[in-house]
């Protein structure tokens, strides 16, 4: 500034009023003023010439633009600034969506321990339903003692046929593509937190114990705690014929995290 004897008073462009009045959409990162016009704008992508009635107005406008550029360089602000347009009504611009959503959400059910786990005669089967609902409705239903299993929207309802524990496909993987209503819900979960709800009935036959187990497995987990989209539930059959379940557990455990829904443990069945 001293080398070029620039003696323009310093002003601040509050609320981008100057940019709007000059109809400037982008500032150049390099520029040269020649005969009152900006030339050789370097890496600028677009420059919109100010609208002026007389030459003196244009000179003042150019001085203001130059000052704004110098202020940006002085305070370390970005040199290229885009003029913001107000959001259009109904276009969803006011919604802050997560930066990345998974292509699918999935739940893995697996019997991890059982006395007859290696016996090819041991097997399990079951039916299940997975829903998605607003987390606030889950909290309200829980506080009032209402049944949470009918909240929200059904994403999938199905069953799996008997499969031996010794088979590679013994774990059950339930996958749901992120599309349609599920996509819309997950895209707005920063404002309206979402939860998945599992309702299932499982039957397990342990050949070593020569015993059948049948029980309901219900779970609720918040989608934001599983950003990769996958949740897992482990089932353990004990030597006395009892069972326990564990999960879903997030990879990054939030403070005070609690597994919600269903009975996690059982005692041995009565003879």
N, C-alpha and C positions, 0 to 999 in steps of 0.2 A: 504493500500500500504506500509506503514511504517512497519507494523507488519510482513509482508512477504518479506521485503527488496527488493521491486520491484524498480528497478532503470532504467526503460526504458524511453528513450526520448519521449516527447509528440509530436504527429503528428496529423494532421487533414486529414480526408479522403475526399478530395475535389471531388465533383461530383461523389461520390460513386466509385471512381476509384479503391480503395482498395478492396471493396466488389466484384467488377467485376473481378479483377485480381485473387482473391482468390476463386472465384466461390462460394461465400457464399450467400445463399438464405435467411436464417433466423438466427438471433442471439439468443442464449439461454438467458433466464432470470436468470438462475442459472447454474454455471459450476464449474468444478474442473479439473485442469490440473495435469495429472499423467504420468510421463515418456514421457513428450513432447506431450501427446495426451489429448484432451478434453473428459472428462467422466462425468457421472452424470449431464446431461444437464437440469434436472428439467422439466420445462413446455414447453421446446422448441418442436416445431412440426416436424422440420426436420433440420438436419445438414449435409452439404456436405463438405467432407474432402478436404482441399486444395491440389492442384497438385504440388509436389515438386520433384526436381531432386536429391537433397542430403539432409542429415539430418539437416545440418546447415541452409538450405533454409527453412525447415519446422519450425525450432525453431524461425527464424526471422518472419515467417508468423504468428505463434502462438502468438508471442509477439505483433505483430501489431493488431491482432484480439482482444487480451486481452486489449490493449490500447484503441481500439475503444469502447469496452464495458465499460471500466472505464470512458471514456470521456462522454459516454451517461448517465451514472449514475451521474456524477459530475454536468452536465448541465441540468439534469432533462428531458432528452430526452427519448422517448419510448425505452424500452429494446428490443422489437421485431421489426425489421425493414425488410420489404419485398423488394426484389430487383425488380425494375420496369422494365417491358418489353416494348419496343417501340410499339405503336399502329400499327395494321395491316392495310394496305390500304383497304379502302372500308368497314371496319367493324363498322363505326360510332363512333369510340372511341374518336374522336375529338369533338363530340357533347355533350354538357352539358344539360342533360334532367332534368326537374323538379323532385324533390324527390318523389312526389306522384301525380298521375293523378286520377281524378274521374272516376268511371266506366261509367258514362253517363253525358251528359250536358243537361240541361233542361231550358225551358222558361215557366213561369207561367203568363197567362193573366187573369185579374180579374176585373170585374166591382165592385168597392168597395162602391160607393154611387150612388143612383138614386132615384128620388121621388117615383117610383113604384117598388123599390127593393123587397119589401115583397109581391107584388102582383103576384099570380101564372100565370097571363096572360103576364107578362113582360118576355121578352126573348132576346137572342142575338145569332148571328151566324157569320161565317166569313171564309175566306180562308187565307192561309199564306205560306210563303216560307222562309227558313232559309239557309243562305250560310256561308261559312268560307273563309276568304281571308287574305293575308298579310296586316298588318296594314299600311305598307308603301304605298301600292297601294291605300288604302282608303284615306290616306292623300294626295297623288298625285292627285287622282280624285276630291277630294273636292276642292283643290286649283285651279284646272283647270276648275271647274264647270261641270265636267262630271257626269253622272249618276252612282252612286255607287251600284245600285241594281242589276247590272249584273256582278259584280266582283266575282272572286274566284270560288269555287266549291259548287254546290247545295248539302245540307245535307238532307233536307226534303222539300217536297212540298205537301200540303194537305189542308183539310178544316174540319170544324166541323158543324154538323147539329144544328138547333135551339134547345136551351136548356133554360129552365126557370131559372130566377135568384133565385127562391126559392128552386131549387134542390141542393143537396149536391155537385153534379159534375158541378155546374155552372162555377167555375173557369176552365180555359183550361190549361192543363199541356202538353207541348210538350217535349218529351224526346228522346234523340238521343244517342245510345250506342257509347262509345269511342273505335272505332276500325278502321281498314283499314286506309284510308287517314286521317281521323280526328285524329286518334292516332298518326300517323306520324307527322302531323302538330303540335299537342300539345307537342309532345316530343321534338321538336326543337324550341319551342317558346321563349326560353331564348336568342336565336340568331336571330330568325326571328319571331317577335311578331305577334300574330294572332288576328283577330277580327271576331265576328259573326255579320251577317247582317240580319235583319228581314224586310220583305216586306209583308204587310197584308192589307186586306180590311175587315172592320167590319161593321155589321149592328145591330143596337139596337132598340128594340121597348119598350118604357116605357108606360105601361097601364094607369098609373095615369095621365100622360101628354097626352096620346093618340097620341103619336108622334113617328115617325121613324127617326133614325139618321143613316147616312152612311158616313164613312170616312176612309181614308188610315192611317195606322199606320206603320211608318218605323223607325227603330232604328239600331244603330251600337254600339257595346260594345266590349271592349278588353277582351280577355279570361283571361289574367293574373290578372285582377282585380276581377275575380270571381273564385278563386282556388277550391271552392267546386263544381263548375259546374252549379250552379243554379242562374238564373236571374229572376226578377219579374217586370212586368209593371202593374200599377194600372190605371183604367179608371173611371172617375167621370162624371156623368150626372147631370147637374145643374137644379134647379127649373125653370129657364127661357128657358130650352131646349138646352142650350149650353153644352159643354163638355170640359174636360181637361184630359191629360194623364201624367203619372209620372213614371220615371224609364227607364232602370234599374239603381239601386243605389248599389254600393258595400258595404259590411259590414264595410270594412276599406276604408274610403273615401280618395283617393289620393288628394294631393294639386292641386287645380285648375281643379278638375274634372268637366266635362261638358257632359250633355246628348246630344248625337249626332243623328241627323236624324229626319225628320218629324216635323209636327207642334204640339206643346205641348198643345195649347189652342185654343179655338174657341169661337166666340161670339154666341149669340142666333141666330138660323136660321131665315131668313126673312119670314114673313107671305106669 
